[in-house]
Amino acid sequence: MAGIFEPQRVNRGVTALACSSIMTTHILTPIDGSEQSYAGLAYGLASFPDARFTAMHIIDRRRHRDEGPGASRPWEERAEEQAERFLERAQDMADDNEQSIETEVAFGTPHKQLIRYALDADIDHVIVGSHGRSPIKSPFLGRVSEALLRRLPVSVTIVSAPLASVEQTNYPGHILLPVDGSRHAMDAIEWVAASFPTASVTVLHVLDVPFEYTEEARGTYVEGLLEELRAPGEEILVEAASKLEGHGIQTETDLSTGKPSSSIIAYATVHETDQIVMGSAGRSDLRNVLVGSVAERVARDSPLPVTLIR
């Protein structure tokens, strides 16, 4: 039976969650009963077979109202029974994978309860299913996943791929690792090396220009501009590949041109990669927030699972 989470006092000064260990050991997965939330769990179970999992359902009081005098039972009781059914399926999925999972139920605002639990329970990774821009409404999707990306001090994976696709993929598979030379990009390299040592990795650097390089650009000032950008880009790729290969990881490198977010997603799709892992903020993100950043746009728009590393 799922436990009822009672929030404890949060120490806002805690920073150890983000940096105490690169290894993923305790994963929180929100479950709202949608197929997409189970896709997030399926990805996690496949990707982190040795991790400890907690599946959590939040009962949002703002979405429930008493049905009046004719109601046979209080809505809280019915909501808890529904939560139990949702979490039983999560338990069955873990059992089928011969992995252990704990379940929790909490009342409150979904993203606030999830963040509070993550801090209290020493969660080091959160995996959330998301419908992205689709019109489907659900307590854990859309705005909640964005709130988790922006406010959690730990790595977050957003899974937009449907459950059937996730179940047919052999994770970690082929990883696309975009880099820009920033500290967060270097952290993403170390996280991949620690979490997915058997993966094959393509390290991508995007030359940030407002156009794609085509044959028409040859011999023009555009080609000269790209040459100036290419040299430091290649240095970034060499450094990243060296770190990964030092861990024994099969690595390829590539340069692309265009706007970073759309170029990363297009590259991942065309080259049939299985997931994207990247730093949560790049060199231009001085405030270390995700609003409007490349990382947030990739996580929002990618059809593949996207992990952002802090």
N, C-alpha and C positions, 0 to 999 in steps of 0.2 A: 504494500500500500504506500502511496506517495506521502511524503511528509509535508506538513504545512510550514513554509518558511516564515520565520519571524525575524524581521530585519534587526541587526545589531547596530550599535554605534559605529560609524565609519571613521577611521583615522584618515583625514584628508592629506596628511603628510606622507602616507605610505607611497614609496616609489619602487619597492623591491619587486612588485609584481611584474613590472616591465623589464627588469634587468637582472633579476636574480639567477635566471637560467634560460638558456636558449631552447632547451628541450621542452617539448610539449608534454605535460604530465596530467593535467586536469582540465577537461574541456566542458564548457557549458553549451548546451544546445536548446534553444527555445522551441517548444512544441505547441502549436495552436490548433492542431487537428487537420491542417491543410496538407495536401500532398507535397507542397513545396517545403514545409517544415520537416517532413520526413526525408526529403531529398537531402537537406542539410545534415541530418543525422546519418543517413546512408553514406554520404561523402566522408563524414568523420570516422565512422566505424571502419571504412575501407582504408582510409589514409593513416590512421593512428591506432593500430591494433593493440599497442601496449599502454595506451593512455587510459585514464580513469574518466568516465563520462557522467555528467549529470544532465538529465532532461528536465526542463522546467516549464510548467504552464502557469500563466498569469491570468487570474480572473479579474477582469477590469470592471469595477463597480459602475463606471460611467456607461457601460454598455448593457447593463441589466436593470430591469425595473420589475417591481412586483406586479403581478397580473390582476390584482384586485381581489375582492372577496371570494371569487370562484376558484382561486388558485389552491390546489390541494396541498402543496408544500412550499416552503420558502424558496426563493430563487437561489439563495446561497447553497442550499442542499442539492438542488438540481445541477447547479454549476459545478460543484465539487464532484458529483457523479460523472458528469461529462468529462471533467479533467482526468478522472481516473481512467475512463475509457481511452482517451487520447494517449495517456502515458503507458497504458497496458500495451498498446501497439508498439511504442518505443521500446518497451521491455522485451517484447517478442522479437523485434529486429535485432536487439543486442544478443538475445539468446540464440538466435539463428546463426549469428557470427561468433558464438562462443566467447562473448565479451561481457564484462560486467557493467552495469549502469545503475545509477541512483536516480530517483525521481523526486521532484519537489513541486508543490503547489503554493502559490502566493496570491494574495489579494492586493490590488493596487494598479498604478500606472505601469504598463509593461516595461518600457525602457528604464524607468527609475528602479523598479524592482530587480531587473536583470543586472543593472550596473551595481546596485547595492549588494546583491548576492555574489557577484563576481569578486568584489572587493573583500567581502566577509569570508568567502570560502577559498581564497587563494587560487582562483581560476587563472590559468595562464593563456587560455585561448578560447575564443567564442566562435561558434559556427552557426550561422543563421540562414535559413532559406528565405529567398526574396523574389517577389514577382517583378521587381524593378519598376518599370513605367507602365505595366499593365493596369487596367482599371479594376482588377480584383482587389477587394478590400479585406484586410485581415489584421488582427491586433499586432502580429509580429512582423508584418511586411511593410515595405515602403518606408514610411517615416520612422518607424522603430529601428529598422536596420541602419538608416542613416544616423540616427541618434547614437547608436552603439558605435559606429565607426568614428564619430566625432569625439565621444566622451570617454570611451574605455581606454585605460592605459596599457592594454594588452593587445596582442595580435588578433585580428578578426578575419574570418573567411565568409564571404557572401556567395551563396550558391543559388544561381538563377536557373541552372540547368534542371529540366524536369526529372522526376524520380526515376523513370525508366532509363533515361540516358545515364544518370549517375550509376545505376545498378549495372549497366553494361560496360562501364569504363574500369579499366584495371589501373587504379591509382597507386602510386603517384603519377605514373605514366611519363609523358613528355611535358616538361615545365617551360613556360616562357618567363624569363626573368629580365624585365626592363631595368636598366641602370642608367644613372646620370652622374655618378661619381660622388654623390652626397653620402653623408653618414647613414641615413636611413637605407639607402641602396646597399651599402656595405653590410648593414645589419640583416637585410633580406638574404644576402649571399650566405652569411653564417647560419641563418635560420634554415635555409634550404639544405645546406650541408649537414646540419644536425638532424633535421626532421626527415629528409628524403634522400638518404645516401645511395639508394639504388636507382634513382631517377636519372633520366637523360635531360639535359638542360640546354636551352638556347638562350644565350645572353644577348639582349637587344639594346642598342643605343639609338635613339631617334634624334636626328639632326632637326632641331626645332625651327622650321621655316614654314612660311604660309603657302607652300606649294609642293607638289611632287616633282621629283627630278625625272625628266623625260629627255628623249633624244633631241627635242627642239632646244633644250637648254645648252647643248654642247656649243662651245665657242663663244658664249655670251658671258656677261658679268656674273650671271647666276652660277656658272660653273666655278668661277674663281671664289665666290662666296662659299660655296659648298666645300671647296678644297680647304679653306681656312677653318671650317668647322670640323672637317673630317679628321684632321690630325689629332686634336684632343679627344675626339670621340673614340678613335682607335686605341688611344692610350687607356681610356676608361675600360674598354672591352678587354684589353690585354691583362689589366690588373684583376678584373673580375674573373676571367677565365683561369688565371693563375691560381687564385684562391680556391676555386671550385676543384680544379684538377689536383691541387694539393691534397684535397680530401678524397681523391680517387673517383670523382664524378665525371662521367662522360659529358663533355661540353663543346658546344658550337657557338660561334659568335656571328653577329650580323649588324649592319647599319641600315637604317631606314630614314626617309625624309618625310616631313609633313608636320602636322599638329600632333603632339605626342599621344594624347588619349585615343584619338581615332586611328592613328597609325599602329598603336599597340594592339587594339582590338582587331583591326584588319589583318595584321600579321599573324596573330594567334589563330584566326579563323582560316586563313589561306593555307597556313602551314600545319593545320590539323594538330595543334597542341591540345593538351588535356586540361590544363589549368594555368593560371597566371599568379605569380608571386612577385610582389614589389614593395618597396618602401612606402610608408604612409605619407611621406612628405619629401619633396625634392629641394634642390638648391634655392629655388625661387620662393619657397614657402617659409618666409622668415618667422611667421607667427606659429608655425607648427599646427595649423588647423587645416581641416580638409575641405572647408567650404570653397567650392569652385575649383578645387585643385585637380591635377591630372589623375591622382590616385582615386579620388571620389568619382570622377566621371568614368574611369575604367570599371570600378566596382559596380557602378549603377548600370552601365550599358553593356557590359560583356555578357555573352551567352554562356561563358565558361565560369567555373568557380574562380574567384579572385581572393587571394589572401594579402592583406596589408599588414606589414610588420612595423611596429613602433620601436 
